[in-house]
Amino acid sequence: MLIISDLSATGDRMLTSKEVAVLFRVDPKTAARWGTTGRLAAIRTPGGRTLRFPEAEVHAALQIFSDLEGVA
């Protein structure tokens, strides 16, 4: 996980834990845990308390998850 002082430096729209949770239909705490454990790419805000998730990474993970769900 990275700590970046300028979130715009990533060049991607950043999503909050709540936004990620809505996409995956999980609790925001689960999304935050995925970020801290590395299951999803996450960046800590400069204050170090909150996470932001690169939108492209989240959508890629969501696509993989959807593909796996279709196999079952």
C-alpha positions as CSV (number, residue, x, y, z in Angstrom):
1,M,0.0,0.0,0.0
2,L,1.3,3.5,-0.9
3,I,1.0,6.8,0.9
4,I,0.9,9.6,-1.7
5,S,0.7,13.3,-0.9
6,D,-1.0,14.2,-4.2
7,L,-3.7,11.8,-5.1
8,S,-4.1,13.4,-8.5
9,A,-0.6,12.1,-9.3
10,T,-2.0,8.6,-9.8
11,G,-3.8,9.8,-13.0
12,D,-6.9,7.8,-12.1
13,R,-10.2,8.6,-10.4
14,M,-10.0,7.4,-6.8
15,L,-12.9,5.6,-5.1
16,T,-13.7,5.6,-1.4
17,S,-14.2,2.4,0.7
18,K,-18.0,3.1,0.6
19,E,-18.0,3.4,-3.2
20,V,-16.0,0.1,-3.6
21,A,-18.4,-1.6,-1.1
22,V,-21.4,-0.6,-3.2
23,L,-19.8,-2.1,-6.3
24,F,-18.9,-5.4,-4.6
25,R,-22.1,-5.4,-2.5
26,V,-20.1,-5.7,0.8
27,D,-19.7,-3.6,3.9
28,P,-17.4,-0.6,3.7
29,K,-15.2,-2.2,6.4
30,T,-14.7,-5.2,4.3
31,A,-13.6,-3.1,1.4
32,A,-11.2,-1.2,3.7
33,R,-9.8,-4.5,4.9
34,W,-9.3,-5.7,1.3
35,G,-7.2,-2.5,0.8
36,T,-5.1,-2.9,3.9
37,T,-4.4,-6.6,3.3
38,G,-3.6,-6.1,-0.4
39,R,-6.6,-7.9,-1.9
40,L,-7.3,-4.6,-3.7
41,A,-4.9,-1.9,-4.7
42,A,-5.2,1.0,-2.2
43,I,-3.5,4.2,-1.4
44,R,-3.6,5.9,2.0
45,T,-4.5,9.6,2.0
46,P,-1.9,12.0,3.4
47,G,-3.4,11.9,6.8
48,G,-2.9,8.2,6.8
49,R,-6.3,7.2,8.1
50,T,-8.4,6.7,5.0
51,L,-7.9,4.6,1.9
52,R,-8.6,5.4,-1.7
53,F,-8.9,2.8,-4.5
54,P,-7.8,3.4,-8.1
55,E,-11.0,3.1,-10.2
56,A,-9.4,1.1,-13.0
57,E,-8.0,-1.4,-10.5
58,V,-11.4,-1.8,-8.8
59,H,-13.2,-2.4,-12.1
60,A,-10.6,-4.9,-13.2
61,A,-11.0,-6.8,-9.9
62,L,-14.8,-6.6,-10.3
63,Q,-14.5,-8.1,-13.8
64,I,-12.4,-11.0,-12.5
65,F,-14.9,-11.5,-9.7
66,S,-17.8,-11.5,-12.1
67,D,-16.1,-14.0,-14.4
68,L,-15.4,-16.3,-11.5
69,E,-19.0,-16.0,-10.4
70,G,-20.2,-17.1,-13.8
71,V,-18.1,-20.2,-13.7
72,A,-19.7,-21.5,-10.5
